[in-house]
């Protein structure tokens, strides 16, 4: 039985970022760049006005300036600016040749014949003009490989005309809850049956993490059915999540079927509560594809959630291009006492609040790994070390955010 740290070491040895692909701009949110992005043009690509106003030459001593043209954003001047003239420009429009300042229209005095009183004596060159290349120049590296792409990075790619970019793709993750006892939500649950909560929960966890989930249905406690569904998941996905069927019961068939499909077991069982029966394996490279990862998660929903949060999420993020890292915890203090018994570290559901800037947690009356109702009231898990002990209010503990 591995410790939590040893399990992370085993997973980390098997994980590498997925091969980069060309991804459309609309699908890049949250992905990591696989290559530097270099500007192919200056930004802005021309001297442009940042206000609605009049383009003037500050060296022009004419008492009045006659408007000879109007330039809107997207248009171009048809003539250079000549002495005694002004060209009216809208925000974002190119500044005409011969002009070295733009004066806001509301700061100009319009005369009776439609001309404006020349404001050049009160204006410095460069007023209200954004010069070509002020933001960046062609050839400049703007985004480096490994950068996670948010809305602003996507806007920058669009400004440069990038319709696609080389990025590490989102892992495709197959979800396969198993068990003859499972029925889908909305279906009647007869004697001995329970509803499939793990499938929807895992799909939601994957969506929240920015991953792509593939619903493989429900695997029955039958080797042929499990083999067909798991083979499909291994073919279509980068990661296969199987919940249930990995413990020591007479119908815990998952490890055996995975072995028949060529999946190599890396470990089976972790010293943790809940989630001890966690199974992890890999399907070796074939046909140029990277190794597929397989997690056999315990069937009880809280065990499934804790296993996902403790182990699966780290692997998925590493596949998506992040450095592999175990989930981090933060310090908190107990608001009420808690007792721990046993030689496995326990992740106990808690509710937290802020007390003078620090985090204070209230242990919830958790009834075990099938009690997902209590977990809906939790926002963190207290990481309780192994051993027999009691902790009092005010004692320090480490917590894992949910």
C-alpha positions in Angstrom: 0.0 0.0 0.0 1.5 3.3 -1.1 1.5 6.5 0.9 -0.1 9.6 -0.8 3.3 11.0 -1.6 4.5 7.6 -3.1 1.3 7.5 -5.2 2.0 10.9 -6.6 5.6 9.9 -7.4 4.3 6.9 -9.3 1.7 8.9 -11.3 4.2 11.7 -12.1 6.6 9.1 -13.7 3.9 8.1 -16.1 2.6 11.6 -17.2 3.9 13.8 -19.9 2.1 16.7 -21.7 0.0 15.7 -24.7 1.5 16.4 -28.1 0.6 19.9 -29.3 -2.0 20.5 -31.9 -3.2 23.5 -34.0 -6.2 24.8 -32.1 -8.8 27.3 -33.4 -8.9 30.6 -31.6 -12.4 29.9 -30.3 -11.2 26.7 -28.5 -8.0 28.1 -26.9 -9.4 29.4 -23.6 -7.6 27.7 -20.7 -5.0 25.9 -22.9 -1.2 26.3 -22.7 0.8 27.5 -25.7 3.2 24.9 -27.1 5.3 27.5 -28.9 6.3 31.2 -28.7 4.0 33.6 -30.5 5.9 36.3 -32.4 4.3 39.5 -33.7 4.0 39.7 -37.4 3.0 43.4 -37.5 3.3 46.6 -35.6 0.6 47.6 -33.2 -1.0 49.9 -33.9 -0.1 49.4 -37.6 -0.3 53.1 -38.2 -0.4 56.4 -36.3 -4.0 56.6 -35.1 -6.1 59.1 -33.3 -7.3 58.2 -29.8 -10.1 60.8 -29.8 -12.7 62.3 -32.0 -11.2 65.6 -33.1 -9.2 67.6 -35.6 -5.8 66.6 -37.0 -3.5 69.6 -37.2 0.1 70.6 -37.8 1.5 72.4 -34.7 3.8 74.4 -37.0 0.9 75.9 -39.0 0.5 79.6 -38.1 -2.8 80.1 -40.0 -5.4 81.9 -37.9 -8.2 79.5 -39.0 -8.2 76.0 -40.3 -10.7 74.8 -42.9 -12.0 71.2 -42.7 -11.2 69.4 -45.9 -12.0 65.8 -45.1 -13.6 63.5 -42.5 -11.8 60.1 -41.7 -13.7 57.5 -39.7 -12.2 54.3 -38.2 -11.5 51.9 -41.0 -11.0 54.7 -43.5 -7.8 56.2 -44.9 -6.9 59.8 -45.7 -7.1 60.7 -49.4 -4.7 63.6 -49.1 -1.9 65.0 -46.8 -2.6 67.8 -44.5 -1.8 71.2 -46.1 -1.3 74.6 -44.4 -4.5 76.3 -43.5 -6.4 73.0 -43.4 -7.5 70.5 -40.9 -8.8 66.9 -41.3 -11.5 65.7 -38.9 -10.7 62.2 -37.6 -12.7 59.8 -35.4 -11.3 57.6 -32.7 -9.2 54.8 -34.2 -8.8 56.5 -37.6 -5.4 57.0 -39.2 -3.7 60.4 -38.7 -3.0 62.0 -42.1 0.5 62.8 -43.3 1.5 66.3 -42.3 -0.4 66.2 -39.0 1.4 65.9 -35.7 -1.5 66.4 -33.2 -5.2 65.8 -32.8 -7.3 68.2 -30.8 -10.6 67.0 -29.3 -13.5 68.5 -31.2 -15.0 69.9 -27.9 -11.7 71.8 -27.3 -12.0 73.6 -30.7 -13.9 76.8 -31.5 -15.9 76.5 -34.7 -16.2 79.8 -36.6 -19.2 81.0 -38.6 -17.9 79.7 -42.0 -17.4 76.2 -40.5 -13.7 76.5 -40.1 -12.0 76.3 -36.6 -9.8 78.7 -34.8 -6.3 77.3 -35.1 -5.4 75.8 -31.6 -1.8 75.1 -32.6 -0.3 77.6 -30.2 -1.7 75.7 -27.2 -0.9 72.2 -28.5 2.2 70.1 -28.2 3.2 67.7 -30.9 1.9 64.1 -30.4 -1.3 65.1 -28.6 -3.9 62.4 -28.7 -1.9 60.3 -31.2 -0.9 56.7 -30.6 2.2 56.1 -32.7 2.7 53.1 -34.9 4.3 50.2 -32.9 3.6 51.9 -29.6 2.2 48.6 -28.2 4.6 46.2 -29.9 6.7 45.8 -33.0 6.8 43.1 -35.6 9.3 40.4 -34.6 8.7 40.8 -30.9 7.9 37.7 -28.8 4.6 38.5 -27.2 3.5 35.1 -25.7 5.9 32.4 -24.6 5.5 28.7 -24.7 3.7 27.4 -21.6 1.6 30.5 -21.2 -2.0 29.7 -20.1 -4.4 31.5 -22.4 -7.1 33.7 -20.9 -9.4 36.2 -22.6 -6.7 38.9 -22.9 -4.2 36.5 -24.5 -6.8 35.4 -27.0 -7.6 39.0 -27.8 -3.9 39.6 -28.4 -3.7 36.6 -30.7 -6.7 37.9 -32.6 -5.1 41.3 -32.9 -2.1 39.7 -34.6 -4.4 37.8 -37.0 -3.8 34.4 -35.5 -6.9 32.2 -36.3 -5.1 29.1 -34.8 -2.2 28.6 -32.4 -0.1 25.6 -31.4 -1.3 24.5 -27.9 -1.4 21.5 -25.6 -4.9 20.1 -26.1 -7.4 19.4 -23.4 -7.2 15.8 -22.3 -10.2 13.7 -23.4 -11.4 11.8 -20.3 -13.7 8.7 -20.5 -16.1 8.3 -17.6 -17.3 4.8 -16.8 -19.2 4.2 -13.5 -19.7 0.5 -13.0 -22.1 -1.8 -11.1 -25.2 -3.8 -11.6 -26.9 -1.8 -8.9 -26.7 1.5 -10.8 -29.7 3.1 -12.5 -29.6 6.5 -14.2 -31.1 9.6 -12.7 -34.7 9.9 -13.7 -35.2 6.2 -13.8 -37.0 4.2 -11.1 -34.7 2.6 -8.6 -36.1 -0.8 -7.7 -35.0 -3.0 -4.7 -31.3 -3.2 -4.3 -30.6 -0.4 -6.8 -29.0 3.0 -6.4 -28.7 6.0 -8.7 -25.6 6.7 -10.8 -24.2 9.8 -9.0 -20.5 9.2 -9.8 -20.9 9.6 -13.6 -22.6 13.1 -13.4 -20.2 14.1 -10.6 -17.1 13.2 -12.6 -18.4 14.9 -15.7 -19.0 18.0 -13.7 -15.6 17.9 -12.0 -14.0 17.5 -15.5 -15.9 20.4 -16.9 -15.0 22.6 -13.9 -11.3 21.7 -14.5 -11.6 22.7 -18.2 -11.3 19.1 -19.5 -13.3 17.2 -22.1 -15.4 14.3 -20.8 -16.7 11.3 -22.7 -19.7 9.5 -21.3 -19.1 5.8 -21.8 -22.4 4.8 -20.1 -22.6 2.4 -17.1 -20.5 -0.7 -17.1 -22.2 -3.8 -15.8 -20.6 -6.4 -13.6 -19.9 -8.6 -16.6 -16.5 -9.0 -18.2 -17.7 -8.8 -21.7 -19.6 -5.5 -21.1 -16.7 -4.0 -19.2 -14.3 -5.0 -21.8 -16.3 -3.4 -24.6 -16.8 -0.1 -22.8 -13.3 0.1 -21.5 -11.7 -0.7 -24.9 -13.8 2.1 -26.4 -12.7 4.5 -23.7 -9.0 3.6 -24.3 -9.4 4.1 -28.0 -11.2 7.4 -27.8 -9.6 9.0 -24.8 -6.4 10.0 -23.2 -7.5 9.1 -19.7 -10.1 6.5 -18.5 -11.8 7.0 -15.2 -13.6 3.9 -13.9 -15.5 4.1 -10.7 -16.4 1.0 -8.7 -15.2 -2.6 -9.2 -11.7 -2.1 -7.9 -11.9 -3.4 -4.4 -11.8 -7.0 -3.2 -15.4 -8.2 -3.8 -16.5 -11.1 -5.9 -17.7 -8.6 -8.6 -14.7 -6.3 -8.5 -13.7 -7.2 -12.1 -12.1 -4.0 -13.3 -8.4 -4.8 -12.7 -8.6 -8.2 -14.4 -10.4 -6.8 -17.5 -7.9 -3.9 -17.7 -5.1 -6.4 -17.7 -6.7 -8.3 -20.5 -6.8 -5.0 -22.5 -3.0 -4.6 -22.1 -3.2 -2.0 -19.3 -0.2 -2.2 -16.9 -1.0 -1.8 -13.2 1.2 0.8 -11.5 -0.3 0.5 -8.1 -3.5 -0.7 -6.3 -4.2 0.8 -2.9 -3.2 4.0 -1.2 -2.9 4.6 2.5 -5.7 7.2 2.7 -9.2 7.5 4.0 -11.5 7.6 2.1 -10.1 6.2 -1.2 -7.9 3.3 -0.1 -8.8 1.0 -3.1 -7.5 3.5 -5.7 -6.1 1.7 -8.8 -3.8 3.3 -11.4 -2.4 1.9 -14.6 -1.1 2.8 -18.0 -1.7 1.5 -21.6 1.7 1.7 -23.3 2.3 3.8 -26.5 0.9 2.5 -29.7 0.5 3.9 -33.2 2.2 7.1 -32.3 -0.2 7.8 -29.5 1.1 8.6 -26.0 0.4 6.3 -23.1 -3.2 6.3 -21.9 -3.8 6.7 -18.1 -6.4 4.7 -16.3 -7.7 5.4 -12.8 -9.9 2.9 -11.0 -11.7 5.0 -8.5 -13.6 3.6 -5.5 -17.3 3.3 -6.0 -18.5 5.3 -3.0 -19.1 8.9 -4.1 -17.0 10.7 -1.4 -14.1 8.3 -2.1 -14.5 9.1 -5.8 -14.4 12.8 -5.2 -11.4 12.7 -2.8 -9.5 10.4 -5.2 -10.2 12.8 -8.1 -9.1 15.9 -6.1 -6.1 14.2 -4.6 -4.7 12.4 -7.6 -6.6 12.6 -10.9 -6.6 16.4 -11.2 -2.8 16.6 -10.8 -2.4 14.1 -13.7 -4.9 15.9 -15.9 -3.2 19.2 -15.4 0.2 17.7 -16.2 -1.3 16.2 -19.5 -2.5 19.7 -20.3 1.0 21.1 -20.0 1.4 22.2 -16.4 4.3 20.9 -14.3 3.1 17.9 -12.2 2.2 18.9 -8.7 0.4 17.3 -5.8 -2.5 19.5 -4.6 -1.4 22.1 -2.1 -2.9 22.6 1.4 -3.2 25.7 3.6 -3.1 26.2 7.3 -6.2 26.6 9.3 -7.4 26.3 12.9 -10.1 24.2 14.4 -13.3 25.8 15.6 -14.4 22.6 17.5 -12.6 19.4 18.6 -12.1 16.4 16.4 -10.9 12.9 17.1 -8.9 10.7 14.7 -8.4 7.0 15.0 -6.5 4.7 12.5 -3.3 4.3 10.6 -4.5 6.0 7.4 -4.5 9.8 7.0 -8.0 11.0 6.7 -9.6 13.9 4.6 -12.5 15.0 6.7 -15.2 17.4 5.3 -15.2 20.8 6.9 -16.8 24.2 6.5 -14.5 27.2 6.8 -14.7 30.8 7.7 -12.2 33.7 8.0 -11.3 34.8 11.5 -9.1 37.9 11.6 -7.6 37.0 8.2 -6.9 33.3 9.1 -9.0 30.3 8.1 -11.1 28.7 10.8 -12.7 25.3 10.0 -15.7 23.5 11.5 -15.6 19.7 11.1 -18.9 18.4 9.7 -20.8 15.3 11.1 -19.6 13.1 8.2 -21.1 9.6 8.1 -18.5 8.0 5.8 -17.6 7.6 2.2 -21.2 7.2 1.0 -22.3 10.4 2.6 -22.2 12.9 -0.2 -25.0 15.0 1.3 -22.7 16.2 4.1 -20.0 16.9 1.5 -22.3 19.4 -0.2 -22.0 21.6 2.9 -18.2 21.4 2.9 -15.8 23.7 1.1 -12.6 22.0 2.3 -11.2 18.8 3.6 -9.1 18.7 6.8 -6.0 16.6 6.1 -5.7 14.6 9.4 -2.4 12.6 9.8 -2.6 9.0 10.7 -2.6 7.9 14.4 -4.9 8.0 17.4 -5.3 11.5 18.8 -7.7 14.3 19.6 -7.4 17.9 18.4 -8.9 20.8 20.4 -10.4 24.1 19.3 -7.6 26.4 18.2 -5.3 23.6 17.1 -3.6 24.0 13.7 -4.5 21.7 10.8 -3.9 21.6 7.0 -6.8 21.8 4.7 -7.4 21.0 1.0 -9.8 23.3 -0.7 -12.7 21.7 -2.6 
